């Protein structure tokens, strides 16, 4: 039985002082407040529950910065996607493992302790399956094991290149499955993740562009009790194409034709009408927001104020991994709303006026649910997934309670996160992953091979 002691910690009931957490086999067994540290306790300053990263394409970490040169006028998401396709076709399983480990280590360093990997790079470059259909999923699992991050794997069903069953293009051949091959992939993925400490396997119909109504109905039962994620309404061109295909907007069509509920995560959902926004909030589905990527790709602005006002749940993700930073995702979410609405404190509430605290609590709760984690936060029975902030950091000086979250999210740089524990194991110390250099060395070799 080991124990950690902190000067202050954010517990489910709020901030408490002199907090002692005992843990065993990766789980919190007991929490004392106003406690005296015992000999042998590891002592820290400020403890927060780990944040979930509910949407990642880990392999895209290695193309960060490669799509920032303007090729032709009118650069947008679709031209970026062509760059991504060309990049993806060069990657070997070894490359994917090395790149994912780098991405996961960086996530941990910023306070993300579990990742939802929206995994669609399944096959060989010519589209043929590997001998093990979960070869690539196993490499993602190996990267999670090496770094210590919690993994919710979301194998992606991708069958078509456009609404209504349009044939997929040659650039999509590494992603494509039919229902039978996807069932085999899903079963093999569960086997690949079984050795991890607390794996979760869900599934992800890629988008309404990539799956027909019949295929969607056929694959949903394969999720079992796992979460279901889908890209939806990210781009205005998607809205237009959906209207041509079905006469309905994407979220409108999805809510009318699929059993969307609290198990679902609607990734992006950027372009919703007021009626769609209210209806999506009422389902209990979590919306997966990726503010840095959405800004990078020029997606548009999610109607956050209305959605949150309707009681909607959300979490944040790093998506394309162009810049991995948990606090920056939350900060960008609020700042974009301020720019659009020309107001401040948009995503706080009268009940909790701290913007940082409101964002953190919502992202922690919504993200955990979206990633299939029943017990989360700093509570007995939960995995010991914990962020330690450096109480001596200038942006946290003289602050207490929710003001610590405001200082971290809006005023601090990366140095504010001092330590991170995942499943009771300290994986980040003094702001760096404990295996950062070895992971980076393998990553650099993978990038050099592919360049």
Buried (B, 14 or more C-beta within 10 A) or exposed (E): EEBBBBBBBBBEEEBBEBBBBBBEEBBBBEBBBEBEBEEEBBEBBBBBBBBBBBBBBBBBBBBBEBBEEEEEEEBEBEEBBEBBBEBBBEBBBEBBBBBBBBBBBBBBBBBBBBBBBBBBBBBBEEBEBBEBBBBBBBBBBBBBBBBBBBBBBBBBBBBBBBBBBBEBEEBBBBBBBEBEBBBEBBBBBBBBBEEBBBBBBBBBBBBBBBBBBEBBEBBBEBBEEBBBBBBBBBBBEBBEBBBEBBEBBBBBBBBEBBEBEEBBBBBBBBBBBEEBBBBBBEBBBBBBBBBBBBBBBEBBBBBBBBBBBBEBBBBBBBBBBBBBBBBBBBBBBBBBBBEBEEEEEBBBEEEBEBBBBBBBBBBBBBBBBBBBBEEBBBBEEBBBBBBBBBBEBEBBEEBEEBBBBBBBBBBBEEBBBBBBBBBBEBBBEEBBBBBBEEBBEBBEEBBEEBE
